[in-house]
Amino acid sequence: EYLIRTIIVQFMSCWISAYFYGWITIKCKYFMIPPTMIHFIWNQINPRLLGSIYTNTSGWMIGQQWKINGVGLMGCFVYFIVAIIIII
C-alpha cells in the first residue's frame, strides 16, 4: 500500500540504527557477541510487539507498519534520540 514510503523509512531506520550497533561494537572492543545478541533479541521482540514491516502484519500494537514499527518511522525517531544521547 505504501511501498515507496515504507522503503524510504526502513532505509533511514536501518541507517540510523547502524550508528547504535557500531557504538556498541566499539565499546565492546569489536567483540561481536554483544551487538549480535542485542540484534537477535530485537528481531525476536519487534515482530511480536510491533508487527512485521516485511510482511505488513500487525503484532500486539496495531497501526500502519511504516509508522509504528521499530524498523519504520518510530524506529527512526527512537534510534535518532539514542544516537544523540550517545554523542552527548
Contacts in CASP RR format, 6 or more apart in sequence:
PFRMAT RR
TARGET T0000
AUTHOR 0000-0000-0000
METHOD contacts of the structure
MODEL  1
EYLIRTIIVQFMSCWISAYFYGWITIKCKYFMIPPTMIHFIWNQINPRLL
GSIYTNTSGWMIGQQWKINGVGLMGCFVYFIVAIIIII
1 56 0 8 1.000
2 64 0 8 1.000
2 66 0 8 1.000
5 66 0 8 1.000
6 53 0 8 1.000
6 65 0 8 1.000
6 66 0 8 1.000
6 72 0 8 1.000
9 66 0 8 1.000
9 72 0 8 1.000
9 73 0 8 1.000
9 76 0 8 1.000
10 53 0 8 1.000
10 66 0 8 1.000
10 71 0 8 1.000
10 72 0 8 1.000
12 76 0 8 1.000
13 70 0 8 1.000
13 71 0 8 1.000
13 72 0 8 1.000
13 73 0 8 1.000
13 75 0 8 1.000
13 76 0 8 1.000
13 79 0 8 1.000
14 71 0 8 1.000
16 75 0 8 1.000
16 76 0 8 1.000
16 79 0 8 1.000
16 80 0 8 1.000
16 83 0 8 1.000
17 75 0 8 1.000
17 79 0 8 1.000
19 79 0 8 1.000
19 83 0 8 1.000
19 86 0 8 1.000
20 79 0 8 1.000
20 82 0 8 1.000
20 83 0 8 1.000
20 86 0 8 1.000
21 35 0 8 1.000
21 38 0 8 1.000
21 39 0 8 1.000
22 35 0 8 1.000
23 86 0 8 1.000
24 34 0 8 1.000
24 35 0 8 1.000
24 38 0 8 1.000
25 31 0 8 1.000
25 32 0 8 1.000
25 34 0 8 1.000
25 35 0 8 1.000
28 34 0 8 1.000
28 35 0 8 1.000
46 52 0 8 1.000
46 69 0 8 1.000
46 70 0 8 1.000
46 71 0 8 1.000
47 57 0 8 1.000
47 59 0 8 1.000
48 59 0 8 1.000
48 60 0 8 1.000
49 59 0 8 1.000
49 60 0 8 1.000
49 61 0 8 1.000
50 59 0 8 1.000
50 60 0 8 1.000
50 61 0 8 1.000
50 65 0 8 1.000
50 68 0 8 1.000
50 69 0 8 1.000
50 70 0 8 1.000
50 74 0 8 1.000
51 57 0 8 1.000
51 58 0 8 1.000
51 59 0 8 1.000
51 60 0 8 1.000
51 61 0 8 1.000
51 65 0 8 1.000
51 69 0 8 1.000
52 59 0 8 1.000
52 65 0 8 1.000
52 69 0 8 1.000
53 65 0 8 1.000
53 66 0 8 1.000
53 69 0 8 1.000
53 70 0 8 1.000
53 71 0 8 1.000
53 72 0 8 1.000
56 65 0 8 1.000
57 65 0 8 1.000
58 65 0 8 1.000
61 68 0 8 1.000
65 72 0 8 1.000
66 72 0 8 1.000
66 73 0 8 1.000
67 73 0 8 1.000
67 74 0 8 1.000
68 74 0 8 1.000
69 75 0 8 1.000
70 78 0 8 1.000
END
